[in-house]
Amino acid sequence: MSKWNGAMVAIASLGLALVLTSCGCKIKDEQLAQIRQLRTEEKQIAMDTKKSEADRSRIQSELSNRQGEVRNCTQRLSFVQEKKAKWPNVWPEWDPSAPEPMPEPTPSPKKK
């Protein structure tokens, strides 16, 4: 039996040696060039992504500004439409025949 065990170990060792030597991880020049190209593309995509994110932030800021302008314009339009609906009595508390109020005099600074 030990003869068979020794032979099996020898065969297994020989088989393992053949497998390890024949299956070495060797990168071919084409594969290496492809890896370099992929890494270059990855860097370019990362830069494009950062640029796109910056553009997105800038556009969102501009959109917020434009939306603020629209809100302001809408408020002014509603004010004008409200006054137009009340025409000719737009400002009922205003009396055109009343004298203009005099501005209050500004106090002059006291000299010491």
C-alpha positions as CSV (number, residue, x, y, z in Angstrom):
1,M,0.0,0.0,0.0
2,S,2.7,2.4,0.8
3,K,4.1,1.8,-2.6
4,W,0.9,3.0,-4.1
5,N,0.7,5.9,-1.8
6,G,4.2,7.0,-2.7
7,A,3.4,6.6,-6.4
8,M,0.2,8.6,-6.1
9,V,2.0,11.4,-4.3
10,A,4.6,11.4,-7.0
11,I,2.0,11.5,-9.8
12,A,0.0,14.2,-8.0
13,S,3.2,16.3,-7.6
14,L,4.1,15.9,-11.2
15,G,0.6,16.8,-12.3
16,L,0.6,19.8,-10.0
17,A,4.0,20.9,-11.3
18,L,2.8,20.7,-14.9
19,V,-0.4,22.6,-14.2
20,L,1.5,25.4,-12.4
21,T,4.1,25.8,-15.0
22,S,1.7,25.7,-18.0
23,C,-0.9,28.1,-16.5
24,G,1.4,31.0,-15.7
25,C,-0.3,34.4,-15.8
26,K,1.5,36.0,-18.7
27,I,0.1,39.3,-20.1
28,K,0.4,39.6,-23.8
29,D,1.4,42.9,-25.4
30,E,-2.1,43.4,-26.8
31,Q,-3.6,42.9,-23.4
32,L,-1.2,45.3,-21.8
33,A,-2.0,47.9,-24.5
34,Q,-5.7,47.4,-24.0
35,I,-5.3,47.8,-20.2
36,R,-3.5,51.1,-20.8
37,Q,-6.1,52.3,-23.2
38,L,-8.9,51.4,-20.7
39,R,-7.1,53.3,-17.9
40,T,-6.8,56.3,-20.2
41,E,-10.5,56.1,-21.0
42,E,-11.3,55.8,-17.3
43,K,-9.3,58.9,-16.5
44,Q,-11.1,60.8,-19.3
45,I,-14.5,59.6,-18.1
46,A,-13.7,60.7,-14.6
47,M,-12.7,64.2,-15.8
48,D,-15.8,64.4,-18.0
49,T,-17.9,63.4,-15.0
50,K,-16.4,66.2,-12.8
51,K,-16.9,68.7,-15.6
52,S,-20.5,67.6,-16.0
53,E,-21.2,67.9,-12.3
54,A,-19.7,71.5,-12.3
55,D,-21.8,72.4,-15.3
56,R,-24.9,70.9,-13.5
57,S,-24.2,73.1,-10.5
58,R,-23.8,76.2,-12.6
59,I,-27.0,75.5,-14.5
60,Q,-29.0,74.8,-11.4
61,S,-27.8,78.2,-10.0
62,E,-28.8,79.9,-13.2
63,L,-32.1,78.2,-13.2
64,S,-32.8,79.3,-9.6
65,N,-32.0,82.9,-10.6
66,R,-34.3,82.7,-13.6
67,Q,-37.1,81.2,-11.4
68,G,-36.7,84.1,-9.0
69,E,-37.0,86.5,-11.8
70,V,-40.2,84.8,-13.0
71,R,-41.7,84.9,-9.5
72,N,-40.8,88.7,-9.3
73,C,-42.4,89.3,-12.7
74,T,-45.5,87.3,-11.7
75,Q,-45.9,89.3,-8.6
76,R,-45.6,92.6,-10.5
77,L,-48.0,91.4,-13.1
78,S,-50.6,90.4,-10.5
79,F,-50.2,93.8,-8.8
80,V,-50.8,95.6,-12.2
81,Q,-53.8,93.3,-13.0
82,E,-55.3,94.0,-9.6
83,K,-55.0,97.8,-10.1
84,K,-56.3,97.5,-13.6
85,A,-59.4,95.6,-12.4
86,K,-60.1,98.5,-9.9
87,W,-59.7,101.2,-12.6
88,P,-60.4,104.2,-12.3
89,N,-60.6,103.9,-8.5
90,V,-57.2,102.3,-8.2
91,W,-56.1,104.1,-5.0
92,P,-59.4,105.0,-3.2
93,E,-57.6,106.7,-0.4
94,W,-55.9,109.1,-2.7
95,D,-57.6,112.5,-3.3
96,P,-56.2,114.3,-6.4
97,S,-57.4,117.7,-5.0
98,A,-55.6,117.3,-1.7
99,P,-52.4,119.3,-1.2
100,E,-49.2,117.5,-1.4
101,P,-47.8,116.7,2.1
102,M,-44.7,118.7,3.0
103,P,-41.6,116.6,3.7
104,E,-40.5,116.8,7.3
105,P,-37.4,118.8,7.8
106,T,-34.3,116.8,8.6
107,P,-32.8,117.9,11.9
108,S,-29.4,119.5,11.5
109,P,-26.6,118.0,13.7
110,K,-25.8,120.1,16.7
111,K,-22.4,121.6,16.9
112,K,-20.5,121.4,20.1
